[in-house]
């Protein structure tokens, strides 16, 4: 997915306090959509303005829906907002 690949490019001019790591889909079973969650985790790790967070969230839901998991997408939305 081109959008997710674009999100994984990091801004090398920013100094990171912590190394990137991902636990996959926190609070959810890592199904065939784990890659979606990892891209989302990286976008959050990179930081940025609220707009970037909202874009990362939208891409996460779209990626999961693309894999045919619409029910999980609906349950995942509140969890992502909380945590």
C-alpha positions in Angstrom: 0.0 0.0 0.0 1.6 3.2 -1.2 0.2 5.4 1.6 1.6 3.2 4.3 5.0 3.1 2.7 5.0 6.9 2.6 4.3 7.0 6.3 7.2 4.8 7.2 9.8 7.3 5.9 11.3 9.0 8.9 12.4 12.6 9.2 16.1 12.2 9.9 16.5 15.8 11.1 14.6 15.0 14.3 16.6 13.5 17.2 14.7 10.6 18.8 14.7 10.0 22.5 13.8 6.3 22.1 14.3 3.7 19.5 11.4 2.7 17.5 9.6 -0.5 18.5 6.2 -2.0 18.0 4.1 -4.5 19.8 1.9 -5.0 16.8 -1.8 -4.4 17.5 -1.9 -3.5 21.2 -4.9 -5.0 22.9 -5.9 -6.9 19.8 -4.8 -10.3 18.3 -2.2 -9.7 15.6 -4.1 -11.1 12.7 -3.2 -10.6 9.1 -3.4 -6.9 9.8 -0.3 -6.6 12.1 1.6 -4.7 9.4 -1.2 -2.0 9.5 -0.6 -1.6 13.2 3.2 -1.5 12.9 2.9 1.4 10.3 0.6 3.2 12.7 3.0 2.7 15.6 5.8 4.1 13.6 3.8 7.2 12.6 3.0 7.8 16.3 6.7 7.3 17.2 7.7 9.9 14.6 5.4 12.4 16.2 4.1 15.5 14.7 1.1 17.6 14.8 -2.5 16.4 15.5 -3.1 16.3 11.8 -0.4 13.6 11.4 -2.0 11.5 14.1 -5.4 11.7 12.5 -3.9 10.7 9.1 -2.2 7.8 10.8 -5.4 6.7 12.4 -7.4 7.0 9.2 -4.8 4.9 7.3 -4.9 2.3 10.1 -8.6 1.9 9.7 -8.4 1.8 5.9 -5.7 -0.8 6.0 -7.7 -3.1 8.3 -10.8 -2.6 6.3 -8.9 -3.4 3.1 -8.2 -6.8 4.6 -11.9 -7.4 5.2 -12.0 -6.8 9.0 -14.7 -4.2 9.2 -15.9 -5.4 12.6 -12.5 -5.1 14.1 -12.1 -1.7 12.6 -15.2 -0.5 14.4 -14.0 -1.9 17.8 -10.5 -0.6 17.2 -11.4 3.0 16.7 -12.3 3.8 20.3 -9.3 1.8 21.5 -6.9 3.8 19.4 -8.4 7.1 20.6 -8.0 6.0 24.3 -4.6 4.5 24.1 
